[in-house]
Amino acid sequence: MHLRLFLALLVAAILGMAAQAAVARWQLPPASLALVLLPLLWLSGVLLAPLRRLLRALEGAVLNYRDGDFSMSIAAGGMGRLGGKELAALLRAHQELGLALREQRQQLARRELLLDTVVQNTPLALLLLSEPEGRVSYANIAARQLLNQGRSLAGRSLAELLSEAPESLRQALASEQDQVFAMSEGGQDELFHLSQRRLQLQGQPQRLLLLRRMTRELSRQEVASWKRVIRVISHELNNSLAPISSFAHSGAELARRGQIERLEAVFRNIGERSRHLHSFLAAYAEFAKLPAPQWQAVDWPSFLGGLLAQQPYRLDGETPTQAARFDAGQIAQALLNLLKNAQEAGGPAEEVSLAVQWRAGELCFIVSDRGSGMSEAVLAQALLPFYSTKRSGGQQGGTGLGLALAREIAEAHGGRIGLSNREGGGLEVRLSLPQ
């Protein structure tokens, strides 16, 4: 292409110089220059025609791309002959771009179809409302069945849909907060979990509502919990009743033989197993009857001193001075359980520590030890009621209720509890309370 342009410019220069020489030698009128310029105009038109056609084709392709049509392609025609390698390379790049955009559009269409299929068939009721009008811009099958007996909800306002809805649903949506509420459906009470989020889609404010049925899931979890409770209680009862039955049989046999001096050991073993069974049932009753927390201001020196009098530990940091409010009795019971577990973790007793910290508006109690820590499988189940790694061997505190009770107390205060292994060995337990 460079060579063709060079030759064209050379021809134009030669024609220009010839025209200038003719005018100077034969004193031709200036109008006669038009006879020279016309061939130059024709030559420029011939040279620029492929480029003009290419520019028009590219303009049309760009307009099609703007409208989402990626099917247009540009034929090379005579551009390769007249335009050279540069225009041919540009055409190839354009065709490759169109092919790539078509493939991406097809992939996006497949993904959108898959996502729409999943969203439409999920049991989670999904509503997308355009703000501030509150009109439905998207609703899946579950939402249509819940709010409009399966009919379309597109374009309808939320206020119109809720005009005949149960009062509990109207109140839940009006609060604009995540919550669990009960709603009568088909003559039965159903529990729903409501999640609400505000977001921007294509620069427009939207409100996303997610309604999830919880009754069946909670029922399954309740049944599973009862099965686990029955299994654990049955295990503990058998572990105690089987030895008691065996000792009773041995005592009867010793009495029949007249070996009365050996009956004292038999009765002692029966008493130990009975006390173990009593302590297990008492711990279960304490867990099942946890009262609501009584919030009150805490005297830190008295609170920490009471803990130290019952369970040894090292205070990590200074005694807190910042005011805090919680149920001192319940939190003390939770911390005593955590400190007892730390003492029984197998590490040095002097490494058991308690730290009190404030982080992001929360009061954190951190109990640490340098014991053996926990495996990933144990960490995943350690907070479950009746789960314990200390049931065998007759160790005390192996009822599996210590950590579960601490978790129950933390959640009753609106807080949480978390466990993690420490670098260098040991376990760290964080009990966080909102303040």
C-alpha positions as CSV (number, residue, x, y, z in Angstrom):
1,M,0.0,0.0,0.0
2,H,2.9,2.3,0.7
3,L,4.3,1.7,-2.7
4,R,1.0,2.4,-4.4
5,L,0.5,5.7,-2.6
6,F,4.1,6.6,-3.4
7,L,3.6,6.0,-7.1
8,A,0.3,7.9,-7.1
9,L,1.9,10.9,-5.4
10,L,4.8,10.7,-7.9
11,V,2.4,10.7,-10.9
12,A,0.5,13.6,-9.3
13,A,3.8,15.5,-8.9
14,I,4.9,14.8,-12.5
15,L,1.5,16.0,-13.8
16,G,1.6,19.1,-11.7
17,M,5.1,20.0,-12.9
18,A,4.1,19.3,-16.5
19,A,1.0,21.6,-16.1
20,Q,3.1,24.3,-14.6
21,A,5.7,24.1,-17.4
22,A,3.0,24.2,-20.1
23,V,1.4,27.3,-18.5
24,A,4.8,29.0,-18.3
25,R,6.0,28.1,-21.8
26,W,2.8,28.5,-23.9
27,Q,1.2,31.0,-21.5
28,L,-2.0,29.0,-21.3
29,P,-4.9,30.5,-19.4
30,P,-5.3,29.3,-15.7
31,A,-8.7,27.7,-16.6
32,S,-6.8,25.1,-18.6
33,L,-5.4,23.7,-15.4
34,A,-8.7,22.1,-14.9
35,L,-7.8,19.7,-17.7
36,V,-4.9,18.6,-15.5
37,L,-6.8,18.5,-12.2
38,L,-9.6,16.3,-13.5
39,P,-7.3,13.3,-14.0
40,L,-5.8,13.9,-10.5
41,L,-9.3,14.0,-8.9
42,W,-10.2,10.8,-10.8
43,L,-7.0,9.1,-9.6
44,S,-7.5,10.1,-6.0
45,G,-11.1,8.8,-6.2
46,V,-9.8,5.5,-7.5
47,L,-7.2,5.2,-4.8
48,L,-9.5,6.2,-2.0
49,A,-12.6,4.2,-3.0
50,P,-11.6,1.0,-1.1
51,L,-10.8,3.1,2.0
52,R,-14.2,4.8,1.7
53,R,-16.0,1.5,1.3
54,L,-14.2,0.1,4.2
55,L,-15.0,3.1,6.4
56,R,-18.7,2.8,5.5
57,A,-18.7,-0.9,6.2
58,L,-16.9,-0.3,9.6
59,E,-19.4,2.4,10.5
60,G,-22.3,0.0,9.8
61,A,-20.7,-2.8,11.8
62,V,-20.1,-0.5,14.8
63,L,-23.8,0.6,14.7
64,N,-24.8,-3.1,14.6
65,Y,-22.6,-3.9,17.5
66,R,-24.1,-1.0,19.5
67,D,-27.6,-2.6,18.8
68,G,-26.3,-6.0,20.0
69,D,-26.1,-7.5,16.5
70,F,-22.7,-9.3,16.0
71,S,-23.7,-11.2,12.8
72,M,-22.4,-8.6,10.3
73,S,-19.1,-9.4,8.4
74,I,-17.3,-7.4,5.8
75,A,-16.3,-9.0,2.5
76,A,-12.8,-8.2,1.3
77,G,-13.8,-7.7,-2.4
78,G,-11.2,-5.7,-4.2
79,M,-9.8,-4.2,-1.0
80,G,-7.1,-6.7,-0.8
81,R,-6.0,-5.9,-4.4
82,L,-6.3,-2.1,-4.1
83,G,-5.8,-1.6,-0.4
84,G,-2.8,-3.9,0.2
85,K,-1.9,-6.0,3.2
86,E,-2.9,-3.3,5.8
87,L,-6.5,-3.2,4.9
88,A,-6.7,-7.0,4.5
89,A,-5.2,-7.4,8.0
90,L,-7.8,-4.9,9.3
91,L,-10.6,-6.9,7.7
92,R,-9.3,-10.1,9.2
93,A,-9.1,-8.5,12.7
94,H,-12.7,-7.2,12.3
95,Q,-14.0,-10.6,11.3
96,E,-12.2,-12.2,14.3
97,L,-13.6,-9.5,16.6
98,G,-17.1,-10.2,15.3
99,L,-16.7,-14.0,15.8
100,A,-15.3,-13.5,19.4
101,L,-18.3,-11.2,20.2
102,R,-20.8,-13.7,18.8
103,E,-19.3,-16.5,20.9
104,Q,-19.3,-14.4,24.0
105,R,-22.9,-13.4,23.4
106,Q,-23.9,-17.1,23.0
107,Q,-22.1,-18.0,26.2
108,L,-23.9,-15.1,28.0
109,A,-27.2,-16.3,26.6
110,R,-26.5,-19.8,27.8
111,R,-25.5,-18.6,31.2
112,E,-28.6,-16.4,31.5
113,L,-30.8,-19.3,30.5
114,L,-29.2,-21.5,33.1
115,L,-29.4,-18.9,35.8
116,D,-33.0,-18.1,34.9
117,T,-33.9,-21.8,35.0
118,V,-32.3,-22.2,38.4
119,V,-33.9,-19.0,39.8
120,Q,-37.3,-19.9,38.5
121,N,-37.3,-23.4,39.9
122,T,-35.8,-22.7,43.3
123,P,-38.1,-23.0,46.3
124,L,-36.8,-19.7,47.5
125,A,-39.4,-16.9,46.6
126,L,-37.6,-14.1,44.9
127,L,-39.0,-10.6,44.2
128,L,-37.1,-7.7,42.5
129,L,-38.8,-4.3,43.0
130,S,-37.9,-1.1,41.1
131,E,-37.6,1.8,43.5
132,P,-39.1,4.2,44.6
133,E,-42.4,3.0,42.9
134,G,-42.1,-0.5,44.4
135,R,-43.2,-2.3,41.3
136,V,-42.3,-5.8,40.5
137,S,-39.7,-6.1,37.8
138,Y,-38.9,-9.8,38.3
139,A,-40.5,-12.7,40.2
140,N,-39.9,-16.4,40.1
141,I,-42.4,-19.2,40.2
142,A,-42.3,-19.6,44.0
143,A,-43.0,-15.8,44.5
144,R,-45.9,-15.9,42.0
145,Q,-47.4,-18.9,43.8
146,L,-47.0,-17.3,47.2
147,L,-48.4,-13.9,46.4
148,N,-50.6,-14.3,43.3
149,Q,-51.7,-17.9,43.0
150,G,-49.1,-18.6,40.3
151,R,-50.2,-15.6,38.1
152,S,-47.7,-13.0,36.7
153,L,-46.5,-10.2,39.0
154,A,-44.7,-8.1,36.4
155,G,-45.5,-4.4,36.8
156,R,-47.7,-4.8,39.8
157,S,-47.0,-2.7,42.9
158,L,-46.0,-4.4,46.2
159,A,-48.7,-2.4,48.1
160,E,-51.3,-3.9,45.7
161,L,-50.0,-7.4,46.2
162,L,-50.0,-7.1,50.0
163,S,-53.5,-5.6,50.3
164,E,-54.9,-9.0,50.7
165,A,-51.9,-10.7,52.3
166,P,-51.7,-11.8,55.9
167,E,-50.9,-9.1,58.4
168,S,-47.6,-10.8,59.5
169,L,-46.3,-10.7,55.9
170,R,-47.2,-7.0,55.6
171,Q,-45.5,-6.1,58.8
172,A,-42.4,-8.1,57.9
173,L,-42.0,-6.3,54.6
174,A,-42.8,-2.9,56.1
175,S,-39.9,-3.3,58.6
176,E,-37.3,-3.7,55.8
177,Q,-35.2,-5.9,58.1
178,D,-34.2,-9.5,57.9
179,Q,-36.4,-11.6,60.2
180,V,-38.3,-14.9,60.7
181,F,-42.1,-14.7,60.9
182,A,-45.1,-17.0,60.9
183,M,-47.8,-16.9,58.3
184,S,-51.0,-19.0,58.0
185,E,-51.1,-20.9,54.7
186,G,-53.6,-23.5,53.8
187,G,-54.9,-23.6,57.4
188,Q,-51.4,-24.3,58.8
189,D,-48.8,-22.0,60.3
190,E,-45.7,-21.7,58.1
191,L,-42.4,-20.1,59.2
192,F,-40.6,-17.9,56.7
193,H,-37.2,-16.3,56.7
194,L,-37.2,-12.9,55.0
195,S,-34.0,-11.3,53.6
196,Q,-34.1,-7.8,52.1
197,R,-31.3,-6.0,50.2
198,R,-31.1,-2.8,48.3
199,L,-28.9,-2.6,45.2
200,Q,-28.3,-0.8,41.9
201,L,-29.0,-2.4,38.5
202,Q,-28.0,-0.4,35.4
203,G,-28.0,2.7,37.6
204,Q,-31.5,2.2,38.9
205,P,-32.3,1.5,42.6
206,Q,-33.8,-1.9,43.2
207,R,-35.0,-3.8,46.3
208,L,-34.5,-7.6,46.5
209,L,-36.8,-9.7,48.6
210,L,-36.0,-13.3,49.4
211,L,-38.6,-15.5,51.2
212,R,-37.6,-18.9,52.4
213,R,-39.9,-21.5,54.0
214,M,-38.4,-22.7,57.2
215,T,-41.0,-25.0,58.7
216,R,-39.9,-28.2,57.0
217,E,-36.2,-27.5,57.5
218,L,-36.7,-26.7,61.2
219,S,-38.8,-29.8,61.6
220,R,-36.0,-31.9,60.2
221,Q,-33.5,-30.3,62.4
222,E,-35.8,-30.7,65.4
223,V,-36.2,-34.4,64.7
224,A,-32.4,-34.8,64.2
225,S,-31.8,-33.0,67.5
226,W,-34.2,-35.2,69.3
227,K,-32.6,-38.3,67.8
228,R,-29.2,-37.1,68.8
229,V,-30.4,-36.3,72.4
230,I,-32.1,-39.8,72.7
231,R,-29.0,-41.5,71.3
232,V,-26.6,-39.7,73.7
233,I,-28.9,-40.1,76.8
234,S,-29.3,-43.8,75.9
235,H,-25.5,-44.2,75.6
236,E,-24.9,-42.5,79.0
237,L,-27.7,-44.5,80.7
238,N,-26.3,-47.8,79.3
239,N,-22.8,-46.9,80.3
240,S,-24.0,-46.5,83.9
241,L,-26.8,-49.0,84.2
242,A,-24.8,-51.9,82.7
243,P,-22.0,-51.7,85.3
244,I,-24.6,-51.1,88.1
245,S,-26.5,-54.3,87.0
246,S,-23.2,-56.2,86.8
247,F,-22.1,-55.0,90.3
248,A,-25.6,-55.8,91.7
249,H,-25.3,-59.3,90.3
250,S,-21.8,-59.7,91.8
251,G,-23.0,-58.4,95.2
252,A,-25.8,-60.9,95.2
253,E,-23.4,-63.7,94.4
254,L,-21.0,-62.6,97.1
255,A,-23.8,-62.4,99.7
256,R,-24.9,-65.9,98.7
257,R,-21.4,-67.2,99.3
258,G,-21.1,-65.3,102.5
259,Q,-18.2,-63.2,101.4
260,I,-19.5,-60.1,103.0
261,E,-16.1,-58.4,103.3
262,R,-16.0,-57.8,99.5
263,L,-19.5,-56.2,99.4
264,E,-18.1,-52.8,100.4
265,A,-16.2,-52.4,97.1
266,V,-19.2,-53.5,95.1
267,F,-21.4,-50.9,96.8
268,R,-18.8,-48.2,96.3
269,N,-18.6,-48.9,92.6
270,I,-22.4,-48.8,92.4
271,G,-22.4,-45.4,94.2
272,E,-19.8,-44.0,91.8
273,R,-21.7,-45.0,88.7
274,S,-24.9,-43.6,90.3
275,R,-23.3,-40.2,91.0
276,H,-21.9,-40.0,87.5
277,L,-25.4,-40.6,86.1
278,H,-26.9,-38.0,88.5
279,S,-24.3,-35.4,87.4
280,F,-25.0,-36.1,83.8
281,L,-28.8,-35.6,84.3
282,A,-28.2,-32.5,86.3
283,A,-26.0,-31.0,83.6
284,Y,-28.7,-31.8,81.0
285,A,-31.4,-30.2,83.1
286,E,-29.2,-27.0,83.6
287,F,-28.8,-26.8,79.8
288,A,-32.5,-27.3,79.1
289,K,-33.7,-24.7,81.6
290,L,-31.4,-21.8,80.9
291,P,-33.3,-18.6,81.9
292,A,-33.3,-15.3,80.0
293,P,-30.2,-13.2,80.8
294,Q,-30.6,-10.3,83.4
295,W,-28.5,-7.4,82.0
296,Q,-26.7,-5.4,84.6
297,A,-23.6,-3.3,85.0
298,V,-20.5,-5.4,85.8
299,D,-17.9,-4.7,88.6
300,W,-14.8,-6.0,86.8
301,P,-12.5,-6.7,89.8
302,S,-15.3,-8.6,91.6
303,F,-16.2,-10.5,88.4
304,L,-12.7,-11.6,87.5
305,G,-11.8,-12.3,91.1
306,G,-14.8,-14.6,91.4
307,L,-13.7,-16.5,88.3
308,L,-10.1,-16.9,89.7
309,A,-11.4,-18.2,93.0
310,Q,-13.2,-21.1,91.2
311,Q,-10.8,-21.8,88.3
312,P,-7.2,-20.7,88.0
313,Y,-6.1,-18.7,85.0
314,R,-3.7,-15.9,84.0
315,L,-5.2,-12.5,83.1
316,D,-3.8,-11.4,79.7
317,G,-3.6,-7.6,79.9
318,E,-4.8,-5.1,82.5
319,T,-8.1,-5.3,84.4
320,P,-10.8,-3.7,82.3
321,T,-12.0,-0.3,83.3
322,Q,-14.6,0.3,80.5
323,A,-18.2,-0.2,81.6
324,A,-20.0,-3.2,80.3
325,R,-23.5,-4.8,80.8
326,F,-24.4,-8.5,80.8
327,D,-25.7,-11.3,83.0
328,A,-22.7,-11.8,85.2
329,G,-23.9,-15.1,86.6
330,Q,-24.4,-16.7,83.1
331,I,-21.3,-15.3,81.6
332,A,-19.3,-16.5,84.6
333,Q,-20.7,-20.0,84.1
334,A,-19.8,-19.9,80.4
335,L,-16.2,-18.7,81.1
336,L,-15.8,-21.3,83.9
337,N,-16.7,-24.0,81.4
338,L,-14.2,-22.6,78.9
339,L,-11.5,-22.3,81.5
340,K,-12.1,-25.8,82.8
341,N,-11.8,-27.2,79.2
342,A,-8.6,-25.2,78.8
343,Q,-7.2,-26.7,82.0
344,E,-8.1,-30.2,80.8
345,A,-6.6,-29.7,77.3
346,G,-3.3,-31.2,78.3
347,G,-1.1,-28.1,78.2
348,P,0.7,-26.3,81.0
349,A,-1.7,-24.9,83.6
350,E,0.2,-21.6,83.7
351,E,-0.5,-21.1,79.9
352,V,-4.3,-20.9,80.4
353,S,-5.1,-17.3,80.0
354,L,-8.2,-15.0,79.8
355,A,-8.2,-11.7,77.9
356,V,-10.9,-9.1,77.8
357,Q,-11.0,-6.8,74.7
358,W,-13.3,-4.4,72.9
359,R,-13.5,-4.7,69.1
360,A,-15.9,-3.0,66.8
361,G,-18.5,-2.4,69.5
362,E,-18.3,-5.9,70.9
363,L,-16.9,-7.2,74.2
364,C,-14.7,-10.2,73.6
365,F,-13.6,-12.8,76.2
366,I,-10.6,-14.8,74.8
367,V,-9.7,-18.0,76.6
368,S,-6.4,-19.6,75.4
369,D,-4.4,-22.7,76.2
370,R,-1.4,-24.5,74.9
371,G,-2.9,-28.0,74.8
372,S,-3.3,-30.3,71.8
373,G,-5.9,-28.2,70.0
374,M,-8.7,-29.7,67.9
375,S,-8.8,-31.4,64.6
376,E,-11.0,-29.9,61.8
377,A,-13.6,-32.6,62.4
378,V,-13.8,-31.9,66.1
379,L,-13.9,-28.1,65.5
380,A,-16.9,-28.6,63.3
381,Q,-18.9,-30.4,66.0
382,A,-17.5,-29.1,69.2
383,L,-20.3,-26.6,69.9
384,L,-23.1,-29.2,69.3
385,P,-24.9,-30.4,72.5
386,F,-23.8,-33.7,73.9
387,Y,-20.7,-33.9,71.6
388,S,-17.6,-34.7,73.7
389,T,-14.2,-36.3,73.1
390,K,-14.0,-37.1,76.9
391,R,-16.8,-39.6,77.3
392,S,-14.5,-42.6,77.4
393,G,-12.1,-43.3,80.2
394,G,-14.3,-41.9,83.0
395,Q,-13.1,-38.3,82.7
396,Q,-15.1,-35.7,84.4
397,G,-16.9,-33.1,82.4
398,G,-17.4,-35.4,79.5
399,T,-21.2,-34.8,79.1
400,G,-20.7,-32.7,76.0
401,L,-22.6,-29.8,77.4
402,G,-19.9,-27.3,78.5
403,L,-19.2,-25.7,75.2
404,A,-22.9,-26.0,74.1
405,L,-24.0,-24.2,77.3
406,A,-21.4,-21.5,76.7
407,R,-22.8,-21.1,73.1
408,E,-26.4,-21.0,74.4
409,I,-25.5,-18.3,76.9
410,A,-23.6,-16.2,74.3
411,E,-26.5,-16.4,71.8
412,A,-29.0,-15.5,74.5
413,H,-27.0,-12.3,75.0
414,G,-27.1,-11.7,71.2
415,G,-23.5,-12.7,70.8
416,R,-21.5,-15.6,69.4
417,I,-18.7,-18.0,70.2
418,G,-15.9,-19.2,68.0
419,L,-13.1,-21.7,68.3
420,S,-9.8,-21.8,66.4
421,N,-6.4,-23.5,66.8
422,R,-3.5,-21.3,67.8
423,E,-0.1,-21.1,66.0
424,G,2.4,-23.1,68.0
425,G,-0.3,-25.4,69.5
426,G,-3.3,-24.9,71.7
427,L,-6.9,-23.6,71.3
428,E,-8.4,-20.1,71.4
429,V,-12.1,-19.6,72.2
430,R,-13.7,-16.2,71.6
431,L,-17.0,-15.3,73.3
432,S,-18.3,-12.0,71.9
433,L,-21.1,-9.9,73.3
434,P,-22.7,-6.8,71.8
435,Q,-22.4,-3.7,73.9
